Amino acid sequence: MLTVRSIVQTARPSGFPDPAQFAIVEHQLGMPDGGALVENLYLSVDPYMRQLMDGGWPLNEPLGEGRAIGRVIATNSQQFREGTLVYHTEGWSTHAALVAGQDSVRGLEPADGIPLTNYLSVLGGTGLTAYVGVREILRLREGETVFITAAAGAVGGVAGQICRLLGAGRVIGSAGSAAKVRHVTHRLGFDAAFDYHDGPVAKLLAENAPGGIDATLDGVGGDHLEAAIESSREFGRIAWVGGISYYNQYPDMEYRDVQGPDNTDGITLGQPPAPRNLYAVHYKSLTLRGYMVRHHVHLREEAHAWLIPHLRSGALRADEQLVDGFEHTVGAFLGVLRGDNVGKTIVQIANAPSHHPDPGRSDAAALAAPREMSSSAAPRARRTGQSAGGHAHCRHNYDTVRNRQGDCG
């Protein structure tokens, strides 16, 4: 048995989550039959996890959903080798017990010149979300004008760069600060961007796209989705991948059936209001399509084949911010919800290997007492230099309280 640390959720939030609604617990983790014990190296924190807090994560149990990269430290299965790198979705813990054949487990052989962290960002779920949205849902065509909401975020930043590489005529983004606007235009190659705090989003978008837009990738909802509908040309397309503006106001309706109408743990369930100009979808003959990346995992290899050469050449930047220390996972997560991040936030909890196993020996095809969390706010960022292909990295230390954007560029 191995003594490990895990994060548990202790209470349901009402509005913006509080660090006190989480705790770190120590517990014993045994070797599963036909599986392996994995030491996690990197953990992902993502906006969709706010929805899980409303019922998807059980209370007072180790959180069982969350992307991670780890290293096999013990095994009783021929399908795992000690030292093998694996990707899995077993949540926020220092270690995981994995069983061969799990859909969410796969061996990981980083491509030459590609940092391991990229497999939680551009080559992970967020990058696949962007790739699917632009290439599969929007089917962006050369010369089109495209609007990307949350353009400095993990999905939006990659999506805008993909649009540029596909020959979009004009790429416009919305962001949450002047620093983020500079980042997406100067570093990510957007043609224009605006701070959505500077006025009505519909007005700001119209000023930046006076001729209208052909396509939108939206992860915000609310006034951003209304603005996209308003500025869309006839036969425009909108790929709707999330609604972060709703998450703290309207608990995820997916969990109504899980909890039942009389067992909501104090949560007020309700539907966010529809866009006030929804009828324009009809008279403009627009296509408004929601999507979830889990329905498109079959495109991962295609996405990697397209994205990796662009990463290597430096034409595509991997915007990543690393947070040091397992104890800062919740602080990093809340920072993403506040919009403190630029690009993908990743928590490093162990040292990554300096090399990966010989590809010739890969088994990738076969793999398939509580302590209260201390309050942490926005990170202090410092640039750690350029990785392969000119990727931008920032490393965060949660030792100061700053409720503003960490300057990552």
Sequence and secondary structure as in RCSB ss.txt:
>XXXX:A:sequence
MLTVRSIVQTARPSGFPDPAQFAIVEHQLGMPDGGALVENLYLSVDPYMRQLMDGGWPLNEPLGEGRAIGRVIAT
NSQQFREGTLVYHTEGWSTHAALVAGQDSVRGLEPADGIPLTNYLSVLGGTGLTAYVGVREILRLREGETVFITA
AAGAVGGVAGQICRLLGAGRVIGSAGSAAKVRHVTHRLGFDAAFDYHDGPVAKLLAENAPGGIDATLDGVGGDHL
EAAIESSREFGRIAWVGGISYYNQYPDMEYRDVQGPDNTDGITLGQPPAPRNLYAVHYKSLTLRGYMVRHHVHLR
EEAHAWLIPHLRSGALRADEQLVDGFEHTVGAFLGVLRGDNVGKTIVQIANAPSHHPDPGRSDAAALAAPREMSS
SAAPRARRTGQSAGGHAHCRHNYDTVRNRQGDCG
>XXXX:A:secstr
 EEEEEEEE S  SSS  GGGEEEEEEEE   TTEEEEEEEEEE  TTHHHIIIIIS BTSB   B EEEEEEEE
SSTT  TT EEEE B SBSEEEEETT TT EE    TT  GGGGGTTTSHHHHHHHIIIIIIS   TT EEEESS
TTBHHHHHHHHHHHHTT SEEEEEESSHHHHHIIIIIS  SEEEEGGGS HHHHHHHH TT EEEEEESS HHHH
HHHHHHEEEEEEEEE   TTTTTTS  GGGHHHH TT  TT         TTTTHHHHTT EEEE  GGGGGGGH
HHHHHHHHHHHHHTSS   EEEEE GGGHHHHHHHHHHT  SBEEEEE S   SS   GGG  TTT    EE   
  S EEEEEEEEGGGEEEEEEE  S   S     
